[in-house]
């Protein structure tokens, strides 16, 4: 059974997941900025309070999603590391007989 792992694509996924999780980490500050920008137009605060309510509910879900994405990111990093290690180890093992053959023929 053959399988093919495109490490370039896997590295791209890893990089993009890293950006997404960073964005989730920064989202709380962005929400505070939004609430500050909304302020109390015309002396009313209903819109700002609605944004705060939404942010409070979303914080928990965002943290769960961020944790799940971090888990996926760690798995992808593990796959990349293990495939690269396997590739290096295999290359070394395949080159050893060539080195021995060269030494025997010398």
ABEGO torsion letter per residue (X at the ends): XBBBBBAAAAAAAAAAAAAAAAAAAAAAAAAAAAAAAAEBBGGBAAAAAAAAAAAAAAAAAAAAAAAAAAAAAAAAAAAAAAAAAAAAAAAAAAAAAAAAAAAAAX
